Structure formats: structure tokens, C-alpha cells
């Protein structure tokens, strides 16, 4: 019975990530599965919110429906197709998918370990909402990382990402989840593959 690590597909970076997943799975003894492309601004956000860039799209807040689809259709279908009977499921997300990973951990008992790389914890009211949640006892560990240059952008909604991430880390720690936070080089989740490698390694060690 394997450990299966699910990763929401990154917009525009699937080939690079897929190559890494194949090698990393063999290195760590984990079945790596790329989830089908989500509607990034809608499926991975917990409630509606306005855009943060002038020409950006609003966020639809359809994470609840997307999570239920993962639980009831997508993940069972993938596991049946690939002959997987996991004893643990992990979820590793980048940017909005990192936000989704932590949100999903508070809404479902499906995942035992989660990772948020450059998680979008600037999302309106997210830390406040998270503080009110009770996590499933099946959640064992959570990993977080940020690039050292992430807060250097001009967008005022992103400048407090360090404090917001630390707040989320503290909330999970207070609720009894084993957490680990790491600084990495670069900007918002770039370069992505070394950060995913570090996240997977740490999830296995926690």
C-alpha cells in the first residue's frame, strides 16, 4: 500500500513538473500523481474575492465543489485506474494551490500531510477563517515555504505575505499539527522544481 502525493497541475509548467515527479517518486518511494487542470482562480479559492491585479480576473470561490469532486470522483477514479490502494494521501500545492492545500486540510480528512509552496495566504480573511476550524486527527504534518524575494513586488496586497504565512503556520501549530517552515531562494514560487523537491523531502521526514 503506497503513499500517494497529489499535486494540482501548475499553469504552464506541467512538462517540467511531470519530469521531476517521475524521478522524485522513485527517489522517495512515493506515488506522484498530477491532478487534472483546475480552473485556477475558481476551483482553488475558498470564497469569492476581487482581483488583485488591474487586469486580473476575480476569484470565484468554488473550492468546496472542487474538493468534493476530488473526494468523490477524481481521486477514486485515478486510484482505480492506476491500481493504487494508498495508506496515506499527501497534497502538495503551489501559490493558489498551496492555499487550497491548507484549506482542504481543514475541510477534509482525505490528506494526512500537506505542503504549501508560496501559498496565497494574502487571500482575504483566510487566517481568520482558519483560526475557527477544527482539523481532522488524520492530519499529521504541514510544510510551508516562501521565496526570499516574494514580498518585494509592488502589489500592496502581497507585501505582508511573510507575516500572513507565519500566522497560518502558528495557527496549525497551536492546533497540534506538526509544521515546518523554510525560506528558499527566488521570487514567487520560482524556481518551482527545487522547492517541490524540498517540500517532498520534508514531508517524508516529518
C-alpha positions as CSV (number, residue, x, y, z in Angstrom):
1,X,0.0,0.0,0.0
2,X,1.8,3.2,-1.2
3,X,1.9,6.8,-0.1
4,X,0.3,8.9,-2.9
5,X,1.2,12.5,-3.3
6,X,-1.3,14.6,-5.3
7,X,-0.2,17.8,-7.0
8,X,-2.7,20.2,-8.7
9,X,-1.4,20.9,-12.2
10,X,0.6,24.2,-12.4
11,X,-0.5,26.5,-15.2
12,X,2.1,26.4,-17.9
13,X,4.6,24.2,-16.0
14,X,3.2,20.7,-16.4
15,X,6.1,19.2,-18.6
16,X,8.8,20.4,-16.2
17,X,6.9,19.2,-13.1
18,X,5.9,15.9,-14.7
19,X,9.6,15.1,-15.4
20,X,10.5,15.9,-11.8
21,X,7.6,13.9,-10.4
22,X,8.7,10.7,-12.1
23,X,12.3,10.9,-10.7
24,X,11.2,12.2,-7.3
25,X,8.7,9.4,-6.9
26,X,11.4,6.8,-7.4
27,X,13.8,8.6,-5.0
28,X,11.3,8.9,-2.2
29,X,9.2,5.8,-2.7
30,X,6.0,7.9,-3.2
31,X,3.5,7.6,-6.0
32,X,3.3,11.0,-7.5
33,X,0.0,11.9,-9.2
34,X,-0.7,15.1,-11.1
35,X,-4.3,16.2,-10.7
36,X,-6.2,17.4,-13.9
37,X,-6.0,21.1,-14.6
38,X,-8.2,23.1,-12.3
39,X,-9.8,26.4,-13.0
40,X,-7.1,28.2,-11.1
41,X,-9.0,31.3,-9.9
42,X,-12.2,29.5,-9.2
43,X,-11.6,25.9,-8.1
44,X,-8.7,26.7,-5.7
45,X,-10.2,29.6,-3.9
46,X,-12.5,29.2,-0.8
47,X,-14.9,32.1,-1.3
48,X,-15.3,34.9,-3.9
49,X,-12.9,37.8,-3.8
50,X,-12.0,40.7,-6.2
51,X,-8.9,40.5,-8.4
52,X,-5.6,41.7,-7.0
53,X,-4.2,43.0,-10.3
54,X,-5.7,45.7,-12.5
55,X,-6.3,43.3,-15.4
56,X,-6.8,40.2,-13.3
57,X,-9.9,38.0,-13.0
58,X,-12.0,37.9,-9.9
59,X,-11.8,34.7,-7.7
60,X,-14.8,32.5,-7.9
61,X,-14.6,30.7,-4.6
62,X,-15.5,27.2,-5.8
63,X,-13.1,25.2,-3.7
64,X,-15.8,23.4,-1.8
65,X,-17.2,21.9,-5.0
66,X,-13.8,21.1,-6.4
67,X,-12.8,19.3,-3.2
68,X,-15.9,17.2,-3.2
69,X,-15.2,16.3,-6.8
70,X,-11.7,15.3,-5.8
71,X,-13.0,13.2,-2.9
72,X,-15.9,11.5,-4.7
73,X,-14.8,11.2,-8.3
74,X,-11.4,12.4,-9.4
75,X,-9.1,10.7,-6.8
76,X,-11.1,7.4,-6.6
77,X,-11.1,7.3,-10.4
78,X,-7.3,7.9,-10.6
79,X,-6.5,5.3,-7.9
80,X,-8.7,2.7,-9.5
81,X,-7.2,3.3,-13.0
82,X,-3.6,3.1,-11.6
83,X,-4.3,0.2,-9.2
84,X,-3.4,2.3,-6.1
85,X,-4.6,1.5,-2.6
86,X,-2.9,4.1,-0.6
87,X,-2.5,4.1,3.2
88,X,-1.6,7.8,3.1
89,X,-2.5,10.7,0.7
90,X,-0.5,13.9,0.6
91,X,-1.3,17.1,-1.1
92,X,1.4,19.5,-2.4
93,X,0.3,22.8,-3.8
94,X,2.0,25.9,-5.2
95,X,0.6,29.5,-5.0
96,X,-3.2,29.3,-5.0
97,X,-2.9,25.5,-4.9
98,X,-0.9,26.0,-1.7
99,X,-3.8,28.0,-0.3
100,X,-6.1,25.2,-1.4
101,X,-4.0,22.5,0.3
102,X,-4.2,24.1,3.7
103,X,-7.9,25.0,3.2
104,X,-8.6,21.4,2.2
105,X,-6.8,20.1,5.2
106,X,-9.3,22.0,7.3
107,X,-12.3,20.7,5.3
108,X,-11.5,17.1,4.7
109,X,-9.8,14.0,6.3
110,X,-8.5,12.8,3.0
111,X,-5.0,14.1,3.3
112,X,-2.5,13.2,6.1
113,X,0.2,15.6,5.1
114,X,0.1,18.8,3.1
115,X,2.5,21.3,1.6
116,X,2.1,25.0,0.6
117,X,4.8,26.4,-1.5
118,X,4.4,30.2,-1.8
119,X,0.9,29.7,-0.5
120,X,-1.5,32.6,-1.3
121,X,-2.3,33.4,2.3
122,X,-2.9,37.0,1.4
123,X,-6.4,35.7,0.4
124,X,-9.0,37.9,2.2
125,X,-9.9,36.7,5.7
126,X,-8.1,33.4,5.3
127,X,-6.1,33.3,8.5
128,X,-9.1,34.5,10.5
129,X,-11.2,31.7,9.0
130,X,-8.5,29.1,9.6
131,X,-8.4,30.1,13.3
132,X,-12.0,28.9,13.7
133,X,-11.5,25.5,12.1
134,X,-11.0,22.1,13.7
135,X,-8.6,19.8,11.9
136,X,-9.1,16.1,11.4
137,X,-6.8,14.0,13.6
138,X,-5.7,12.3,10.4
139,X,-3.7,15.4,9.5
140,X,-0.1,14.7,10.7
141,X,2.1,17.4,9.2
142,X,2.2,20.6,7.1
143,X,5.1,22.1,5.2
144,X,5.4,25.8,4.2
145,X,8.0,27.7,2.2
146,X,8.4,31.2,0.8
147,X,10.9,32.7,-1.6
148,X,13.1,35.4,0.0
149,X,12.1,38.0,-2.7
150,X,8.3,37.3,-2.6
151,X,7.4,40.5,-0.6
152,X,9.4,42.8,-2.9
153,X,6.7,43.3,-5.5
154,X,4.7,46.5,-5.9
155,X,1.2,45.0,-5.2
156,X,0.2,46.1,-1.7
157,X,-1.9,43.0,-1.1
158,X,1.2,40.8,-1.4
159,X,3.6,42.8,0.7
160,X,2.6,41.2,4.0
161,X,2.9,37.6,2.8
162,X,5.7,36.8,5.3
163,X,3.6,37.7,8.3
164,X,0.4,36.1,6.8
165,X,2.3,32.8,6.2
166,X,3.7,32.9,9.7
167,X,0.2,33.4,11.1
168,X,-1.0,30.4,9.2
169,X,1.9,28.3,10.4
170,X,1.3,29.4,14.0
171,X,-2.4,28.5,13.8
172,X,-1.7,25.0,12.7
173,X,1.0,24.6,15.3
174,X,-1.4,25.8,18.0
175,X,-4.0,23.2,16.8
176,X,-1.5,20.4,17.2
177,X,-0.3,19.9,13.6
178,X,3.4,19.3,13.2
179,X,4.6,22.2,11.0
180,X,7.8,23.1,9.2
181,X,8.6,26.5,7.5
182,X,11.5,27.1,5.1
183,X,12.9,30.1,3.3
184,X,14.1,29.4,-0.3
185,X,15.8,31.5,-2.9
186,X,13.9,33.3,-5.6
187,X,10.6,35.1,-6.1
188,X,7.0,33.8,-6.0
189,X,7.4,30.0,-6.3
190,X,10.2,30.4,-8.9
191,X,12.2,28.2,-9.4
192,X,9.5,25.7,-8.7
193,X,11.0,22.3,-9.0
194,X,13.7,22.7,-6.3
195,X,11.0,23.9,-3.9
196,X,8.8,20.9,-4.7
197,X,11.8,18.6,-4.1
198,X,12.4,20.2,-0.7
199,X,8.8,20.0,0.2
200,X,8.5,16.4,-0.6
201,X,11.7,15.5,1.2
202,X,10.5,17.4,4.3
203,X,7.0,15.8,4.2
204,X,8.7,12.4,4.3
205,X,10.9,13.4,7.2
206,X,8.2,15.0,9.4
